[in-house]
Amino acid sequence: MSDGHDGDWREARLRARLDALRAQDLERRRRVIEGYVDGAPGSVHPVVDGRELLSFCGNDYLGLARDARVAEAFAAAARRWGAGSGASHLVTGHHAEHHALEEELAAFVQRPRAVLFSTGYMANLALATTLVGRDGHVLEDRLNHASLLDAGRLSGSTFARYAHLDADEAARLLAARNGGEALVLTDGVFSMDGDVAPLPALAQACATHRAWLAVDDAHVLGARGGGALEVLGCTVHDVPVLVGTLGKAFGTFGAFVAGSDALVELFVQRARSYVYTTALPPAVAAATRAALALVRDEPWRRERVAAHVARFRAGARSLGLALLDSQTPIQPVIFGEPATALAASEALRERGLLVAAIRPPTVPAGSARLRITLSAAHAESDVDRLLDALASLPRASGRAA
Ligand SMILES: *Cc1c(COP(=O)(O)O)cnc(C)c1O
């Protein structure tokens, strides 16, 4: 048995690793959200350390996370079905709420069928492991979401990354492969940069070289909410596999893969991250059904975010801030070094604004940033308040060269 000294070397090693993170300004801290300001819409007015803040770092782009109708659908379904699903989908976890949500999601993205996953991370794992075998190839954009990159690595297939947005390099890598299924995986909207993948060019490369194209689109862009595919005019033929996450614009939790009947059936049969895990609680599916109806029927939410994006970009440009080329609700301001981004985040927080500093390894070294996200739950005056606060930052930080 341990005499109390055995564990010392383990603690020392763990501490040394944590200390190294702190020394590089890479230590992360979780903020405890203690509540939300009474009567405020969405999730952009959290209370942290007893203080009411205005948040520009959540993913509740359409302001649905705390919508009363979504919450009521959740509560009513919890009363009816209980808190959990009780089993995996293939055993006894697949409830009427899941089934109806799958049908409604398929209709929304105009594809024959959709299957629910518990998270986007798990849906992405399923893509890379189900569609290509160990003798296959997975190609990914260098700046894809971590879950897609992990999926590629874990798939056991030959895994390569092409330069950000570089469809030509993707085509060259596809042409150079010697046999085996190939899968090109890309974010629709890149989650840390806010730019959009060159889907028509990737679709062309995949058609030429007989490869699958799968797009992970977590953001409901476009007039209809059809995302990057709608904005770029891509068809089901161009992008046969579509992944959507439900924890962001939809304000709830979970994810789905949509495509042909055979594609979805193969996931149901073989995707390990589908088969070997507990189904989402049915109440979560019910809440998402309510959220989906609002995404579909309340286009003003998308219009409002788009107006905030335009207002923010015009204001930030006149302040000379280093913006990226993003027309999406994700509006990063690049600072470079982690310490500078962190100092900017702290300075904003002193003014009651919550904006996360994003540092490596989430983003490449030298591109630490404030990741500003806008939401339909923001008011125009909130955007102006953010711009005022950014204007007051020390000149050295966050300015274009
Ligand atoms: C957030 C996100 C994910 C992860 O989805 P979760 O449901 O949070 O696991 C995957 N891909 C992209 C592009 C994302 O933005």
The ligand as a MOL file (V3000), in Angstrom:
LIG
                    3D

  0  0  0     0  0            999 V3000
M  V30 BEGIN CTAB
M  V30 COUNTS 15 15 0 0 0
M  V30 BEGIN ATOM
M  V30 1 C -18.2370 23.1680 -32.1580 0
M  V30 2 C -17.8240 22.4090 -33.3320 0
M  V30 3 C -17.7340 21.0170 -33.2570 0
M  V30 4 C -17.9870 20.2410 -31.9960 0
M  V30 5 O -19.3320 20.0700 -31.7830 0
M  V30 6 P -19.8230 19.6320 -30.3290 0
M  V30 7 O -21.2460 19.2660 -30.5160 0
M  V30 8 O -19.6050 20.8090 -29.4560 0
M  V30 9 O -18.9650 18.4500 -29.9160 0
M  V30 10 C -17.3770 20.3430 -34.4010 0
M  V30 11 N -17.1020 21.0030 -35.5390 0
M  V30 12 C -17.1640 22.3380 -35.6330 0
M  V30 13 C -16.8610 23.0000 -36.9330 0
M  V30 14 C -17.5160 23.0940 -34.5340 0
M  V30 15 O -17.5540 24.4290 -34.6250 0
M  V30 END ATOM
M  V30 BEGIN BOND
M  V30 1 1 1 2
M  V30 2 1 2 3
M  V30 3 2 2 14
M  V30 4 1 3 4
M  V30 5 2 3 10
M  V30 6 1 4 5
M  V30 7 1 5 6
M  V30 8 2 6 7
M  V30 9 1 6 8
M  V30 10 1 6 9
M  V30 11 1 10 11
M  V30 12 2 11 12
M  V30 13 1 12 13
M  V30 14 1 12 14
M  V30 15 1 14 15
M  V30 END BOND
M  V30 END CTAB
M  END
